[in-house]
Amino acid sequence: MSAHRTRTTAFTLNGVEVSETAPANAMAADILRDRHALTGLKIGCDQAVCGACTILVDGAPAASCATLAFTLDGKDVRTIEGLAAVGGKSAGLADGDALHPVQQAFKNNSAFQCGYCTPGMILLAVALLERNADPSRAEITEWMSANVCRCTGYQMIVEAVEAAASAMAEAAA
Amino acid sequence: MYFASHSAIAPFSLHEPKTAQEAATLIGAHPDAAFLAGGVDLVPQMRAGATVSDLVALQGVDGLNVVAADASGLTMGGGATFDQLLSDPAAAAHFPEFMQRVADIGNIRVRCAATVGGNLATRNAGYDLLPLLLAADASVRVVTPGGETPWPMPQGFVDWAPDGLIDRISIPAPDRAVLLLERRFKPVASVAMGLWHQAGRLMGRMAVGCAFDRIWTADLPEGAASLNDLAQDAADVAARMIVDLPTPADDPIASGSYRKRLIETVVRRQLESAGA
């Protein structure tokens, strides 16, 4: 059992295999923002509370500001930058650059103001709808309570998630 | 490389054991070592300056995230996340009350990262899982450098200091069990109440969190034959269950004596609702 201070971590990032050698104490947020320029991932509270830095790891929302990068080894990681193309494909659209239905719903419902929390909010909603395609309003509210928005209030965000669920159900029908 | 975004964790030596025994041996060999499970507590502490010379990452430990449930009991690996536990259909079928209480813990990001064993290892009396497990008559197995040992759940003030790795947490499935948890915020106190039948007798245990720096437990006094009897005598039984409870410290929200009365009230309500 040998100890090490650097670690090579291989994972799938927005559908692409990547390998990073970094100090063992590097955070996922730093690797993704500084080495991959994925600056849609925002650092908010920097204490794993606000959810602005949310990424999806194997489909589960994670606070990248408090996730050690080496723990991503072997995982499928998605950031907001990878969502549109994935959304286009999953929705069966011809244009791979089409917005993901959740992104489109946030846009249509004006579910953001300053936009700082929006990438995290959208990824959180995507994780919900991938797990539960038809959530109730109570389920949406409970799930989305993991992230904080200080501009809009939450009404339009909840409505956007409901609209996205409807749009995705229609696309799948 | 320059990482621009925020405060960094001090360098540490990373260990990635494959077995619980290896992990326990590593933690015993390095005085300033720490286990990394979900990291929900540990990583922010490290970023705030906590010294960890050696980090023993548990993500690769075989079998540590097991969840198994049937009519006889529920077993959780110490590395099982709350979300893994909540996603287990057998656990949901056989332990619906426990699962409902667990579902109220944290938010989805926390539940996807936080582990059952990690939650216990924090020894944080403000967390809800330990009171729940105590009230559910749980037992714990700890792996030490010397082997596997059962970790008894003591009565009274519960001060956890597992000298090793928490690798299994088990809950029995007694007859007609009831498990309740109520958390009050002004002032802060939480009470978990477990009631069950065993060999024809009504048994029970309460566990109080958030009010002290450790969990406080008390068993149900003997005498009640049924949940209905218990509900009718709830005020008297509640008074007897908290008779040895020390008075919590005063805080800016409430006096300690008020908080103690609040706890007694919560216990009474739980006993009443159990019999309803």
Interface residues (C-beta under 8 A of the other chain):
Chain A: M1 A3 H4 R5 R7 A22 P23 A24 N25 A26 M27 A29 D30 R33 D34 R35 I43 D46 Q47 A48 G51 T54 A60 P61 A62 A63 C65 A66 T67 L68 F70 T71 L124 A127 L128 E142 W143 S145 A146 N147
Chain B: M1 Y2 F3 A4 S5 H6 S7 A8 I9 A10 P11 F12 S13 L14 H15 P17 E22 L26 L36 G39 V40 V43 P44 R47 D54 L55 A57 Q59 D83 N107 I108 R109 V110 C112 A113
